[in-house]
Every structure is written in C-alpha cells, then in structure tokens.
Amino acid sequence: MTNPAFNTLKLFVTATGLATDDILLPEEFALRQNYPNPFNPVTTIQYNLPDDAHVSMVVYDIMGRQVRTLVNDVQSAGYRTVKWNATNEMGQPVSAGMYFYVLKADDFTQIRKMVLLK
C-alpha cells in the first residue's frame, strides 16, 4: 500500500551556471614556491593574478643567464600553474644546480629559487 502523502510530494531542482562574480579570484599578486623542491625532472610553479595582466615568467641560472621563458602572454585573473621540465629554450636538459624564477605581472615582480637535483 502506498502512502498518498508521497504521491503529492514533488521535488524541484534548479541548476544554474556560475556568474563571473561568483568565482573566487585572488586578492593580490603572488608567486608560490615551486614543488617539489628540490626537483627532478619536473617541478610545478603556482602564481596568483588578481587582475588581467601581461605575465612574464623566466628561469635564470645561478650566473643570471636566462635559461627558459615559461610564460610571456596576457592572462586573465585567477590561480595559475606552470610546469618546468628542466630544459632550456632549445629543449636541452640543463645542469643540476640552483635556479631562479621571476614573475612579472604589471608592476608586480617576485623572485624565488629552486634546486634541480640529478
């Protein structure tokens, strides 16, 4: 025997898309420490963009020579991730050692160091 109360129960589900105002954006520019660190053979770098900006991220060796450009583009605000596979601009593996990565976005600049172990 069925309960008549259950026959009158109706369930309404409404699905809506998220408006861009509902998406959480970072409040300030930030460059995170790469992980893992030390690394071999790939490392991940995260950074935050509170506003749309022209972003440049470049890896330098301990002597200050440019090794690899990871990002050079206009990007929209948000949480970003880039990976580096320890290769130079020509795709050749680089030596073990300390490297620096520099994030520039608008007037923001930050530098962090990372270590490649082989």
C-alpha positions as a Markdown table, in Angstrom:
| # | Residue | x | y | z |
|---|---|---|---|---|
| 1 | Met | 0.0 | 0.0 | 0.0 |
| 2 | Thr | 1.4 | 3.4 | -1.0 |
| 3 | Asn | 1.2 | 6.5 | 1.2 |
| 4 | Pro | -0.9 | 9.2 | -0.5 |
| 5 | Ala | 1.3 | 11.9 | 1.0 |
| 6 | Phe | 4.3 | 10.7 | -1.1 |
| 7 | Asn | 2.2 | 11.0 | -4.3 |
| 8 | Thr | 1.8 | 14.7 | -3.7 |
| 9 | Leu | 5.4 | 15.4 | -2.9 |
| 10 | Lys | 7.3 | 17.0 | -5.8 |
| 11 | Leu | 11.0 | 17.8 | -5.9 |
| 12 | Phe | 12.2 | 20.7 | -7.9 |
| 13 | Val | 15.9 | 21.0 | -8.7 |
| 14 | Thr | 17.2 | 24.1 | -10.3 |
| 15 | Ala | 20.7 | 24.2 | -11.9 |
| 16 | Thr | 22.3 | 27.5 | -12.7 |
| 17 | Gly | 25.6 | 28.5 | -14.1 |
| 18 | Leu | 28.1 | 30.5 | -12.0 |
| 19 | Ala | 28.3 | 34.1 | -12.9 |
| 20 | Thr | 31.8 | 35.5 | -13.1 |
| 21 | Asp | 31.1 | 37.4 | -9.9 |
| 22 | Asp | 30.7 | 34.1 | -8.1 |
| 23 | Ile | 34.2 | 32.9 | -9.0 |
| 24 | Leu | 36.7 | 33.4 | -6.3 |
| 25 | Leu | 39.7 | 35.4 | -7.5 |
| 26 | Pro | 42.9 | 36.1 | -5.7 |
| 27 | Glu | 43.1 | 39.4 | -3.8 |
| 28 | Glu | 46.7 | 40.0 | -4.6 |
| 29 | Phe | 49.6 | 39.0 | -6.9 |
| 30 | Ala | 51.6 | 36.1 | -5.5 |
| 31 | Leu | 54.3 | 33.7 | -6.6 |
| 32 | Arg | 54.4 | 30.4 | -4.8 |
| 33 | Gln | 57.4 | 28.2 | -4.0 |
| 34 | Asn | 57.8 | 25.5 | -6.6 |
| 35 | Tyr | 57.1 | 21.9 | -5.7 |
| 36 | Pro | 58.7 | 19.6 | -5.3 |
| 37 | Asn | 61.8 | 21.5 | -4.4 |
| 38 | Pro | 64.5 | 20.1 | -4.9 |
| 39 | Phe | 63.1 | 18.5 | -8.0 |
| 40 | Asn | 63.9 | 16.1 | -10.8 |
| 41 | Pro | 62.8 | 16.0 | -13.6 |
| 42 | Val | 59.7 | 18.3 | -13.4 |
| 43 | Thr | 58.6 | 21.0 | -11.0 |
| 44 | Thr | 55.3 | 22.9 | -10.7 |
| 45 | Ile | 55.0 | 26.7 | -10.1 |
| 46 | Gln | 51.8 | 28.4 | -9.0 |
| 47 | Tyr | 51.0 | 32.1 | -9.1 |
| 48 | Asn | 48.0 | 34.3 | -8.5 |
| 49 | Leu | 46.7 | 37.1 | -10.7 |
| 50 | Pro | 44.0 | 39.3 | -9.1 |
| 51 | Asp | 43.6 | 41.2 | -12.4 |
| 52 | Asp | 44.2 | 40.6 | -16.1 |
| 53 | Ala | 47.8 | 41.3 | -16.8 |
| 54 | His | 50.7 | 40.7 | -19.2 |
| 55 | Val | 52.6 | 38.0 | -17.4 |
| 56 | Ser | 56.3 | 37.0 | -17.8 |
| 57 | Met | 57.9 | 34.1 | -16.0 |
| 58 | Val | 61.5 | 33.5 | -16.8 |
| 59 | Val | 64.0 | 30.9 | -15.3 |
| 60 | Tyr | 67.6 | 32.1 | -14.7 |
| 61 | Asp | 70.7 | 30.1 | -13.7 |
| 62 | Ile | 72.9 | 31.0 | -10.8 |
| 63 | Met | 75.0 | 33.3 | -13.0 |
| 64 | Gly | 72.0 | 35.3 | -14.0 |
| 65 | Arg | 71.7 | 33.9 | -17.6 |
| 66 | Gln | 68.3 | 33.4 | -19.0 |
| 67 | Val | 67.5 | 29.7 | -19.3 |
| 68 | Arg | 63.9 | 29.4 | -20.2 |
| 69 | Thr | 60.8 | 31.6 | -20.7 |
| 70 | Leu | 57.9 | 29.7 | -19.2 |
| 71 | Val | 55.2 | 32.4 | -19.7 |
| 72 | Asn | 55.1 | 35.5 | -21.9 |
| 73 | Asp | 51.4 | 36.3 | -22.5 |
| 74 | Val | 48.4 | 38.3 | -21.4 |
| 75 | Gln | 46.5 | 36.2 | -18.9 |
| 76 | Ser | 43.1 | 36.7 | -17.2 |
| 77 | Ala | 42.8 | 36.9 | -13.4 |
| 78 | Gly | 42.9 | 33.7 | -11.5 |
| 79 | Tyr | 45.0 | 31.0 | -10.0 |
| 80 | Arg | 47.7 | 29.8 | -12.4 |
| 81 | Thr | 50.0 | 26.8 | -12.7 |
| 82 | Val | 53.0 | 26.2 | -15.0 |
| 83 | Lys | 55.4 | 23.3 | -15.1 |
| 84 | Trp | 59.1 | 23.3 | -15.9 |
| 85 | Asn | 60.8 | 20.2 | -17.2 |
| 86 | Ala | 64.4 | 21.4 | -16.5 |
| 87 | Thr | 65.1 | 22.2 | -20.2 |
| 88 | Asn | 66.4 | 25.3 | -21.8 |
| 89 | Glu | 64.9 | 27.3 | -24.7 |
| 90 | Met | 66.2 | 24.7 | -27.2 |
| 91 | Gly | 64.7 | 21.8 | -25.3 |
| 92 | Gln | 68.0 | 20.5 | -24.0 |
| 93 | Pro | 68.3 | 19.3 | -20.3 |
| 94 | Val | 70.0 | 21.8 | -18.0 |
| 95 | Ser | 72.6 | 21.0 | -15.4 |
| 96 | Ala | 71.8 | 20.2 | -11.7 |
| 97 | Gly | 72.0 | 23.3 | -9.5 |
| 98 | Met | 70.2 | 26.3 | -8.2 |
| 99 | Tyr | 67.9 | 28.3 | -10.5 |
| 100 | Phe | 65.8 | 31.4 | -10.0 |
| 101 | Tyr | 62.3 | 32.0 | -11.5 |
| 102 | Val | 61.0 | 35.6 | -11.8 |
| 103 | Leu | 57.3 | 36.5 | -12.2 |
| 104 | Lys | 56.5 | 39.9 | -13.6 |
| 105 | Ala | 52.8 | 41.0 | -13.9 |
| 106 | Asp | 52.0 | 44.7 | -14.4 |
| 107 | Asp | 54.0 | 46.4 | -11.6 |
| 108 | Phe | 54.5 | 43.2 | -9.6 |
| 109 | Thr | 57.8 | 41.4 | -9.6 |
| 110 | Gln | 58.8 | 38.5 | -7.4 |
| 111 | Ile | 61.7 | 36.1 | -7.4 |
| 112 | Arg | 62.1 | 32.6 | -5.9 |
| 113 | Lys | 64.8 | 30.0 | -6.0 |
| 114 | Met | 64.6 | 26.3 | -6.8 |
| 115 | Val | 67.1 | 23.4 | -6.9 |
| 116 | Leu | 67.4 | 20.8 | -9.6 |
| 117 | Leu | 69.0 | 17.5 | -8.4 |
| 118 | Lys | 70.1 | 14.8 | -10.8 |
